[in-house]
Amino acid sequence: MFRSIFAALFVLLFQLPARSQDMQIQAIQYTPAASLYVEGRFMPTKKPFQRVDTASYPLLPPAVKNLLTNSAGIAVTFKTNSSLVAAKWCVTKRKVGANMTAIAYKGLDLYIKNKGLWQYAGAVGPSGDCSEAILARNLGNQEKECLLYLPLYDEALSLEVGVLPGSKLEPLKDQFRKRVLIYGSSIVQGASASRPGMAYPARLSRMTGINFYNMGLSGNAKMEKAAADLVAGIQADAYVLDCVPNPSPEQITDRAAYLIRTLRERQPGKPIIVVQSIIREKGYFDSEIGAKIAAQNQAITTQVNALLKAGMKDLYLIKADGMLGSDHEGTVDGTHPNDLGFHRMLEILRPQILAILKKYPAFK
Amino acid sequence: MFRSIFAALFVLLFQLPARSQDMQIQAIQYTPAASLYVEGRFMPTKKPFQRVDTASYPLLPPAVKNLLTNSAGIAVTFKTNSSLVAAKWCVTKRKVGANMTAIAYKGLDLYIKNKGLWQYAGAVGPSGDCSEAILARNLGNQEKECLLYLPLYDEALSLEVGVLPGSKLEPLKDQFRKRVLIYGSSIVQGASASRPGMAYPARLSRMTGINFYNMGLSGNAKMEKAAADLVAGIQADAYVLDCVPNPSPEQITDRAAYLIRTLRERQPGKPIIVVQSIIREKGYFDSEIGAKIAAQNQAITTQVNALLKAGMKDLYLIKADGMLGSDHEGTVDGTHPNDLGFHRMLEILRPQILAILKKYPAFK
């Protein structure tokens, strides 16, 4: 008796809706995401899902230009009463790195607001260069506020958001206040978060309501002059420089002062927060890597201290000690944090960054 | 002056060793890993990196047989005084799932013992069906105890461990005591840990020193009769059944009692610990998924309670409440924990499992 009730319930719950869902899928209506609200661009751009119009910065190193096409930190916000949210999107043929999931590298990640907080609702990976996927379904017909993160490590060549026929789909503006630009390495860009919304600037934004902009540049946050000029020209209310892992100690010694001075001159009175390199887990056993990171952190500390001693104001240095915890389990490959490492990193970084920002009128 | 010292130091530290390392790489000497000590097999097997000789279990569903070829939970232990550890290995042509890294799916993960604790030392992904890679270098020439995890989601067709010429390389036996078999879903197998050593049975083993055996079977831990007979015939000191996520509520109602009773009969006096399904994050918004998991957990609770009421001894049920934390950030795709989710899961599971095991003489 109990079994047959269960069997009937099972059919009711899973079999019939599956068929009606197939019909729903055929009827999904798509809207170009560029017509919704696009977050995370540092300035208005011609390509809707690129952080910067790189054509306007001809002096940037080619690797930096290329990485700036990645949609790291870009998200689309909208509201809908559809009980299903889907997407069609295209990326390049680039191969997924071995230390990342395809969902993070080339996929999409949906959040829906629940009692004032952004809550994970669905993530999908690609099925080819162009993909179509349902992000979430059976959501009910109430109005929902949605935040859809784009691929961290690939270029989003196109994106459409799909809802059920007859549903409302509208832009949802200004979900985050103020702007904090984070210029940094692969760790900023999101290697190796498990999905786009788990990159640390995105998590910081959801945790604080402040717009943390992802200027992660994979292995190429090397403080070149042209990159420094770009960073200093981007309008934000505060600047985080998490770019110590990529340059050699010598490059840090050569380049950090120019970056920080230029930023100070062009953005007077705004906080500049420099973050030491996390201690790469590989460096605990590999004596060369250990020595390199120690030298990088020594070099940036020397540079920041010299600028402070020379009287520069509104400049801060956050140390990396203990940022990944003490059990050595916080990375995927000895260099890039996994979600556990990122969580621990934020437990150290977030209160220090917030304590600095709170000193400034823009964040009061 | 400071700059030129740095430049000289940089050349000394990074340029010259790089060249001598290239010569080291050419000279690496390989040894078949099967001649070292292989952990994680449930019984002696013909193929050295398979958990079970599936040919001996003709009644197993084909999907289960196929999944048992995956090297989830298999690790090789050895000691060496080589300052470099490398590997050559081959896997199948299977595609990496979008919710996992290639390192976890097809790669290798090395730990080295440090002051009595296993510590992460290096992980590598595949470069093709067959790969060669250095896991760690610059380790010094002291004797090191090593633990090398194999791919979680693919078959390791071959594996050789490489060390520098003239170095010692010997098997390292019995690093973990006793045996706890965990029969379960993709979550047990390791989706979506960032690397092989982050699968939760492997983390439990390193945390406790107890041998937790990974009988994760992706989406196919469905308690079929032949699978139940296999589980019940594997010699262990305790059994964890984390197999609620895969079967339908009706299948749980149909099959759980047979699995638990058979295990009880064939392994008298040993603890059987049943774990409810984690609440899939997708189910908070998707009402169908939410209802299905509630029904699965209701079904297993009913079955376990009926057996307890009928007088079965040494049977326990661990509830899933709060296992992934409260911020909804603990999964990669709404179903499979990321490393943050696994960490939280272990904070709940580990003390409960250990408290049960400690009641039994085998674990005292």
Interface residues (C-beta under 8 A of the other chain):
Chain A: F2 R3 F6 A7 L9 F10 L13 F14 P17 V96 G97 A98 N99 M100 T101 A102 I103 G107 I112 N114 Q119 Y120 A121 G122 A123 V124 G125 P126 A136 R137 N138 L139 G140 S192 S194 R195 M198 R203 S248 P249 E250 T253 D254 E281 K282 Y284 F285 D286 S287 E288 I289 A291 K292 A295 A299 H328 E329 T331 V332 D333 G334 N338 D339 L340 G341 F342 H343
Chain B: F2 R3 F6 A7 L9 F10 L13 F14 P17 V96 G97 A98 N99 M100 T101 A102 I103 G107 I112 N114 Q119 Y120 A121 G122 A123 V124 G125 P126 A136 R137 N138 L139 G140 S192 S194 R195 M198 R203 S248 P249 E250 T253 D254 E281 K282 Y284 F285 D286 S287 E288 I289 A291 K292 A295 A299 H328 E329 G330 T331 V332 D333 G334 N338 D339 L340 G341 F342 H343
